[in-house]
Amino acid sequence: MIETETDLRKSLEEWGVKDCEFVQFELLPDDERQCDVCKTTCYLSAVACSCDPCKLTCLKHFKSLCQCPSNNHRLKYRYKLDEFPEMMEKVEKRAKSFAVWTQKYLDLCQKKIPKFSLLEFTSLVDEIKAKKFPETEDVQNCRQQLLQVEKCAKVFKQLATLVSNVP
């Protein structure tokens, strides 16, 4: 992705586009950040021309935008190229963290851990909240299983209280 974006921006620069503008694409409605040629939604960058500032294309189709000279065109970008490596590092770290969480959860469910406690399930759910993991099937199942474990623990405590009160 980084290589493709870099190459496309380089092509745009070689064509003669010098002007650029920071744009938070995610704040725009989808129909306002859609390539006029291929209809893809632009997230990282796009090209616009001063002849029709509302019309834009993805970097692959910049030459199809209009017939104006390149110096009328403007690169609209969400991130500078030097921001990508750090962003990718964060994404990889987050993905790895989620993979580790998923493995802990699966190990717990497949009883690779011989004994587990309510605290272990609670810890997994707390980690979901703290790290804002996506709502995958495993995450949803973990939440449901925690509720079941909590119900069982409550019943166990009630039974233990009843048994301890029997003379």
Backbone as CSV, one residue per row, in Angstrom:
resi,resn,N_x,N_y,N_z,CA_x,CA_y,CA_z,C_x,C_y,C_z
1,MET,0.825,-1.186,0.000,0.000,0.000,0.000,0.873,1.255,0.000
2,ILE,1.875,1.285,0.866,2.751,2.454,0.969,3.512,2.647,-0.339
3,GLU,3.999,1.552,-0.886,4.763,1.623,-2.137,3.886,2.134,-3.284
4,THR,2.667,1.628,-3.366,1.748,2.056,-4.421,1.424,3.541,-4.285
5,GLU,1.116,3.969,-3.080,0.804,5.385,-2.844,1.996,6.266,-3.187
6,THR,3.185,5.838,-2.804,4.408,6.593,-3.108,4.612,6.700,-4.617
7,ASP,4.470,5.582,-5.315,4.653,5.576,-6.772,3.628,6.464,-7.472
8,LEU,2.376,6.401,-7.038,1.328,7.207,-7.666,1.550,8.702,-7.422
9,ARG,1.967,9.052,-6.225,2.247,10.467,-5.939,3.451,10.948,-6.755
10,LYS,4.420,10.082,-6.927,5.599,10.436,-7.730,5.185,10.689,-9.185
11,SER,4.302,9.840,-9.727,3.805,10.022,-11.092,3.081,11.353,-11.239
12,LEU,2.314,11.686,-10.244,1.579,12.950,-10.247,2.551,14.134,-10.240
13,GLU,3.575,14.040,-9.418,4.584,15.093,-9.343,5.353,15.209,-10.662
14,GLU,5.706,14.072,-11.245,6.423,14.077,-12.522,5.577,14.685,-13.643
15,TRP,4.265,14.527,-13.541,3.347,15.096,-14.525,3.311,16.621,-14.408
16,GLY,3.662,17.111,-13.232,3.752,18.557,-13.051,2.874,19.138,-11.958
17,VAL,2.221,18.286,-11.187,1.381,18.791,-10.099,2.271,19.150,-8.919
18,LYS,2.214,20.413,-8.511,3.060,20.889,-7.410,2.237,21.278,-6.178
19,ASP,1.000,21.666,-6.403,0.147,22.160,-5.322,-0.454,20.977,-4.565
20,CYS,-0.545,21.106,-3.248,-1.165,20.045,-2.447,-1.933,20.648,-1.278
21,GLU,-2.826,19.835,-0.737,-3.711,20.289,0.338,-4.027,19.117,1.267
22,PHE,-3.908,19.361,2.552,-4.276,18.362,3.562,-5.799,18.284,3.645
23,VAL,-6.341,17.058,3.608,-7.788,16.844,3.682,-8.062,15.657,4.595
24,GLN,-8.984,15.825,5.516,-9.406,14.698,6.349,-10.571,14.006,5.639
25,PHE,-10.216,13.080,4.766,-11.213,12.413,3.935,-12.305,11.735,4.751
26,GLU,-11.928,11.205,5.901,-12.904,10.465,6.704,-14.039,11.353,7.220
27,LEU,-13.861,12.656,7.187,-14.904,13.579,7.632,-15.865,13.960,6.506
28,LEU,-15.505,13.593,5.285,-16.343,13.905,4.126,-17.327,12.772,3.858
29,PRO,-18.517,13.103,3.397,-19.437,12.033,2.978,-18.811,11.255,1.817
30,ASP,-19.154,9.989,1.708,-18.567,9.137,0.673,-18.722,9.717,-0.731
31,ASP,-19.874,10.289,-1.029,-20.091,10.797,-2.392,-19.248,12.035,-2.708
32,GLU,-18.657,12.650,-1.709,-17.790,13.811,-1.931,-16.319,13.427,-2.030
33,ARG,-16.013,12.159,-1.847,-14.619,11.707,-1.941,-14.505,10.482,-2.841
34,GLN,-15.354,10.481,-3.833,-15.410,9.356,-4.750,-14.724,9.724,-6.069
35,CYS,-13.909,8.815,-6.570,-13.239,9.026,-7.852,-14.293,9.142,-8.946
36,ASP,-14.163,10.182,-9.748,-15.128,10.424,-10.816,-15.044,9.364,-11.914
37,VAL,-13.927,8.646,-12.001,-13.735,7.650,-13.050,-14.156,6.257,-12.580
38,CYS,-13.526,5.764,-11.521,-13.764,4.372,-11.092,-14.733,4.248,-9.912
39,LYS,-15.127,5.363,-9.355,-16.111,5.422,-8.255,-15.609,4.854,-6.932
40,THR,-14.299,4.633,-6.814,-13.762,4.177,-5.537,-13.805,5.331,-4.534
41,THR,-13.939,5.011,-3.272,-13.911,6.034,-2.226,-12.461,6.322,-1.874
42,CYS,-12.071,7.587,-1.941,-10.685,7.981,-1.665,-10.487,8.170,-0.160
43,TYR,-9.467,7.502,0.370,-9.150,7.572,1.796,-7.824,8.272,2.048
44,LEU,-6.846,7.989,1.211,-5.493,8.496,1.432,-5.187,9.742,0.628
45,SER,-5.661,9.776,-0.619,-5.325,10.893,-1.492,-6.285,10.943,-2.668
46,ALA,-6.279,12.095,-3.330,-7.103,12.306,-4.520,-6.521,13.495,-5.269
47,VAL,-7.024,13.719,-6.481,-6.587,14.858,-7.286,-7.821,15.663,-7.665
48,ALA,-7.693,16.980,-7.566,-8.766,17.886,-7.960,-8.182,18.956,-8.878
49,CYS,-9.053,19.655,-9.586,-8.615,20.724,-10.479,-9.382,22.001,-10.143
50,SER,-8.748,23.126,-10.400,-9.379,24.411,-10.099,-10.587,24.671,-11.008
51,CYS,-10.684,23.966,-12.149,-11.835,24.166,-13.046,-13.139,23.632,-12.452
52,ASP,-13.047,22.644,-11.557,-14.226,22.075,-10.890,-13.774,21.442,-9.580
53,PRO,-13.618,22.272,-8.518,-13.058,21.785,-7.249,-13.850,20.656,-6.583
54,CYS,-15.108,20.477,-6.952,-15.918,19.414,-6.339,-15.677,18.057,-6.985
55,LYS,-15.087,18.053,-8.158,-14.820,16.820,-8.888,-13.405,16.357,-8.552
56,LEU,-13.234,15.061,-8.305,-11.892,14.541,-8.050,-11.743,13.119,-8.548
57,THR,-10.489,12.700,-8.622,-10.195,11.328,-9.018,-9.179,10.738,-8.048
58,CYS,-9.120,9.424,-8.061,-8.053,8.747,-7.331,-6.754,9.001,-8.091
59,LEU,-5.629,8.657,-7.496,-4.345,8.923,-8.138,-4.129,8.101,-9.407
60,LYS,-4.803,6.972,-9.518,-4.660,6.153,-10.722,-5.280,6.828,-11.944
61,HIS,-6.267,7.682,-11.725,-7.014,8.269,-12.836,-6.832,9.781,-12.954
62,PHE,-5.748,10.320,-12.413,-5.588,11.774,-12.389,-5.586,12.410,-13.774
63,LYS,-5.107,11.716,-14.791,-5.065,12.289,-16.143,-6.446,12.328,-16.792
64,SER,-7.404,11.616,-16.216,-8.768,11.591,-16.750,-9.667,12.645,-16.111
65,LEU,-9.137,13.394,-15.175,-9.960,14.359,-14.439,-10.531,15.430,-15.362
66,CYS,-9.662,16.062,-16.157,-10.081,17.119,-17.078,-8.942,17.386,-18.063
67,GLN,-9.146,18.350,-18.930,-8.136,18.669,-19.949,-7.226,19.823,-19.532
68,CYS,-7.368,20.312,-18.331,-6.564,21.444,-17.861,-5.101,21.044,-17.714
69,PRO,-4.209,22.031,-17.768,-2.783,21.720,-17.555,-2.530,21.256,-16.120
70,SER,-1.440,20.536,-15.946,-1.124,19.936,-14.645,-1.004,20.963,-13.520
71,ASN,-0.557,22.181,-13.849,-0.394,23.172,-12.778,-1.725,23.667,-12.219
72,ASN,-2.854,23.297,-12.847,-4.180,23.621,-12.297,-4.660,22.547,-11.318
73,HIS,-3.963,21.431,-11.309,-4.365,20.300,-10.468,-3.724,20.394,-9.084
74,ARG,-4.378,19.745,-8.143,-3.908,19.766,-6.760,-4.035,18.376,-6.157
75,LEU,-2.966,17.936,-5.504,-2.995,16.685,-4.741,-3.680,16.969,-3.417
76,LYS,-4.685,16.182,-3.116,-5.330,16.248,-1.801,-4.889,14.982,-1.067
77,TYR,-4.326,15.153,0.108,-3.771,14.000,0.818,-4.239,13.992,2.271
78,ARG,-4.337,12.799,2.817,-4.696,12.635,4.231,-3.444,12.546,5.093
79,TYR,-2.422,11.870,4.583,-1.179,11.671,5.330,0.005,12.019,4.450
80,LYS,1.031,12.550,5.062,2.296,12.747,4.365,2.953,11.379,4.237
81,LEU,3.763,11.221,3.210,4.409,9.916,2.989,5.261,9.487,4.174
82,ASP,5.888,10.450,4.849,6.751,10.082,5.984,5.960,9.659,7.221
83,GLU,4.634,9.806,7.182,3.786,9.348,8.290,3.431,7.867,8.176
84,PHE,3.528,7.318,6.972,3.104,5.936,6.748,3.877,4.890,7.545
85,PRO,5.210,4.952,7.603,5.920,3.894,8.343,5.494,3.792,9.811
86,GLU,5.364,4.927,10.482,4.934,4.905,11.891,3.506,4.378,12.012
87,MET,2.643,4.784,11.080,1.264,4.324,11.093,1.199,2.810,10.884
88,MET,1.993,2.298,9.947,2.019,0.863,9.693,2.527,0.105,10.913
89,GLU,3.517,0.679,11.579,4.047,0.052,12.795,2.953,-0.057,13.858
90,LYS,2.169,0.994,14.009,1.069,0.980,14.983,0.011,-0.047,14.611
91,VAL,-0.311,-0.121,13.327,-1.308,-1.090,12.862,-0.818,-2.512,13.111
92,GLU,0.449,-2.768,12.786,1.017,-4.098,13.005,1.035,-4.453,14.493
93,LYS,1.376,-3.483,15.325,1.402,-3.715,16.777,-0.001,-4.030,17.295
94,ARG,-0.997,-3.285,16.807,-2.381,-3.516,17.232,-2.864,-4.883,16.759
95,ALA,-2.535,-5.232,15.533,-2.946,-6.534,14.989,-2.305,-7.673,15.785
96,LYS,-1.031,-7.496,16.132,-0.340,-8.527,16.909,-0.971,-8.654,18.296
97,SER,-1.298,-7.521,18.901,-1.929,-7.524,20.224,-3.257,-8.277,20.178
98,PHE,-4.030,-8.048,19.130,-5.312,-8.735,18.987,-5.103,-10.223,18.743
99,ALA,-4.083,-10.578,17.965,-3.779,-11.991,17.708,-3.391,-12.704,19.005
100,VAL,-2.608,-12.037,19.840,-2.208,-12.606,21.136,-3.444,-12.797,22.010
101,TRP,-4.321,-11.779,22.045,-5.560,-11.875,22.829,-6.394,-13.059,22.342
102,THR,-6.549,-13.170,21.016,-7.358,-14.241,20.440,-6.797,-15.603,20.819
103,GLN,-5.486,-15.743,20.790,-4.873,-17.028,21.149,-5.116,-17.348,22.624
104,LYS,-4.995,-16.339,23.506,-5.284,-16.570,24.934,-6.728,-17.031,25.106
105,TYR,-7.635,-16.381,24.409,-9.050,-16.737,24.500,-9.284,-18.160,23.997
106,LEU,-8.735,-18.494,22.854,-8.923,-19.832,22.289,-8.306,-20.897,23.183
107,ASP,-7.141,-20.612,23.750,-6.511,-21.558,24.682,-7.409,-21.795,25.890
108,LEU,-8.002,-20.738,26.370,-8.908,-20.839,27.524,-10.131,-21.683,27.155
109,CYS,-10.687,-21.437,25.978,-11.891,-22.156,25.544,-11.616,-23.611,25.208
110,GLN,-10.457,-23.896,24.684,-10.122,-25.260,24.305,-9.493,-26.025,25.465
111,LYS,-9.542,-25.418,26.625,-9.051,-26.023,27.860,-7.585,-26.429,27.782
112,LYS,-6.826,-25.643,27.028,-5.378,-25.869,27.040,-4.825,-25.371,28.373
113,ILE,-5.639,-24.528,29.006,-5.308,-24.080,30.354,-6.186,-24.930,31.266
114,PRO,-5.612,-25.848,32.056,-6.411,-26.816,32.812,-7.420,-26.179,33.770
115,LYS,-7.023,-25.147,34.453,-7.941,-24.482,35.383,-7.992,-23.021,34.992
116,PHE,-9.157,-22.476,34.995,-9.254,-21.047,34.742,-10.223,-20.456,35.742
117,SER,-10.115,-19.173,35.894,-10.932,-18.507,36.896,-11.774,-17.425,36.251
118,LEU,-12.715,-16.968,37.018,-13.533,-15.836,36.623,-12.632,-14.643,36.326
119,LEU,-11.580,-14.515,37.093,-10.638,-13.410,36.909,-10.006,-13.441,35.515
120,GLU,-9.713,-14.638,35.001,-9.105,-14.736,33.671,-10.067,-14.266,32.579
121,PHE,-11.336,-14.665,32.673,-12.326,-14.183,31.698,-12.539,-12.679,31.843
122,THR,-12.614,-12.220,33.076,-12.780,-10.787,33.312,-11.612,-10.013,32.735
123,SER,-10.421,-10.547,32.916,-9.222,-9.913,32.377,-9.277,-9.825,30.853
124,LEU,-9.740,-10.884,30.192,-9.868,-10.869,28.736,-10.867,-9.798,28.279
125,VAL,-11.988,-9.707,28.962,-13.002,-8.712,28.593,-12.493,-7.301,28.886
126,ASP,-11.787,-7.132,29.995,-11.204,-5.817,30.295,-10.217,-5.397,29.212
127,GLU,-9.460,-6.366,28.708,-8.494,-6.075,27.640,-9.218,-5.660,26.359
128,ILE,-10.363,-6.279,26.078,-11.169,-5.898,24.915,-11.539,-4.416,25.010
129,LYS,-12.011,-4.033,26.186,-12.435,-2.636,26.387,-11.256,-1.680,26.328
130,ALA,-10.185,-2.016,27.020,-9.025,-1.126,27.110,-8.368,-0.901,25.751
131,LYS,-8.278,-1.961,24.958,-7.585,-1.855,23.665,-8.543,-1.627,22.498
132,LYS,-9.840,-1.535,22.833,-10.870,-1.261,21.817,-10.760,-2.208,20.625
133,PHE,-10.731,-3.498,20.937,-10.649,-4.502,19.897,-11.947,-4.518,19.084
134,PRO,-11.877,-4.958,17.840,-13.090,-5.024,17.007,-14.051,-6.093,17.530
135,GLU,-15.313,-5.911,17.257,-16.344,-6.839,17.728,-16.414,-8.080,16.837
136,THR,-15.414,-8.926,16.952,-15.397,-10.170,16.180,-16.273,-11.207,16.878
137,GLU,-16.431,-12.341,16.238,-17.208,-13.425,16.830,-16.555,-13.895,18.135
138,ASP,-15.226,-14.002,18.161,-14.531,-14.417,19.386,-14.761,-13.406,20.516
139,VAL,-14.715,-12.130,20.193,-14.937,-11.095,21.211,-16.353,-11.207,21.770
140,GLN,-17.320,-11.367,20.899,-18.718,-11.498,21.346,-18.906,-12.764,22.186
141,ASN,-18.296,-13.859,21.728,-18.395,-15.118,22.482,-17.749,-14.983,23.856
142,CYS,-16.626,-14.308,23.915,-15.936,-14.121,25.199,-16.827,-13.355,26.176
143,ARG,-17.453,-12.297,25.676,-18.368,-11.518,26.539,-19.517,-12.401,27.054
144,GLN,-20.096,-13.212,26.158,-21.191,-14.095,26.540,-20.735,-15.148,27.547
145,GLN,-19.549,-15.688,27.312,-19.034,-16.709,28.229,-18.739,-16.115,29.599
146,LEU,-18.271,-14.886,29.622,-18.044,-14.234,30.906,-19.361,-14.118,31.668
147,LEU,-20.418,-13.730,30.979,-21.731,-13.645,31.637,-22.144,-15.005,32.199
148,GLN,-21.910,-16.068,31.426,-22.248,-17.415,31.891,-21.404,-17.814,33.104
149,VAL,-20.112,-17.533,33.040,-19.219,-17.858,34.160,-19.634,-17.075,35.399
150,GLU,-19.992,-15.799,35.215,-20.436,-14.989,36.359,-21.709,-15.560,36.979
151,LYS,-22.649,-16.014,36.127,-23.892,-16.621,36.637,-23.570,-17.894,37.426
152,CYS,-22.668,-18.721,36.878,-22.284,-19.963,37.564,-21.610,-19.654,38.906
153,ALA,-20.766,-18.653,38.920,-20.071,-18.273,40.156,-21.078,-17.798,41.195
154,LYS,-22.071,-17.057,40.757,-23.103,-16.554,41.678,-23.897,-17.729,42.270
155,VAL,-24.288,-18.674,41.408,-25.032,-19.858,41.877,-24.155,-20.669,42.829
156,PHE,-22.880,-20.836,42.495,-21.958,-21.575,43.343,-21.864,-20.928,44.724
157,LYS,-21.746,-19.604,44.763,-21.672,-18.897,46.048,-22.948,-19.098,46.858
158,GLN,-24.090,-19.037,46.170,-25.358,-19.240,46.872,-25.435,-20.650,47.441
159,LEU,-25.011,-21.641,46.658,-25.011,-23.023,47.137,-24.038,-23.202,48.304
160,ALA,-22.879,-22.583,48.191,-21.885,-22.682,49.258,-22.426,-22.065,50.542
161,THR,-23.144,-20.975,50.417,-23.731,-20.317,51.581,-24.807,-21.226,52.205
162,LEU,-25.618,-21.841,51.363,-26.650,-22.753,51.867,-26.020,-23.958,52.576
163,VAL,-24.989,-24.533,51.957,-24.333,-25.707,52.533,-23.661,-25.345,53.853
164,SER,-23.052,-24.173,53.924,-22.357,-23.792,55.160,-23.355,-23.502,56.283
165,ASN,-24.598,-23.206,55.957,-25.600,-22.915,56.971,-26.355,-24.170,57.409
166,VAL,-26.103,-25.312,56.764,-26.752,-26.561,57.153,-26.029,-27.116,58.373
167,PRO,-26.797,-27.457,59.412,-26.158,-27.976,60.637,-25.599,-29.365,60.478
